């Protein structure tokens, strides 16, 4: 093989290996990996919705619509967000360097799951519903309707999940929230 051809083959091989290594490194970050900038931008956005220094939140970042950009699933805990039926869960999508509300789901409890099935190109959610007169509790399935998820998981179009469909717990029952404001 001539020298020029060897160098071209080596250069192409190096380029392919570089792409493969980069792809593997991205995969090992996991589905919940997110940049510090995204975390900070989310916190700033949430502060525009609530000025109570006692409010706490739990956020999970998952690509719900398959566009490669993780949405934020945010469980808010505080006087403005919780009642006898539970607390609010926000589904937020990136909008430039900030966020926009896709859905504000009221009266949710943890755990919150992202299920494997989809509706209108978005992953289905599972949230726990209990309290405020609902006893015993149950997991509700929230299907995306093309614009949003149901805002109340205790009434149709949300429905009681039967069995235990495949999915991932993204906000567990026992997880503590982060303060919305630093001391």
ZIRA-V372865 format. One line per field, one symbol per residue. burial: # if it has 24 or more other C-alpha atoms within 12 Angstrom, else .. Layout:
# ZIRA-V372865
burial = ???
This chain:
# ZIRA-V372865
burial = ...............................#.....##.###.###.......###########....#########..##..##########....##################.#...#########......########...#######...####......####........#...
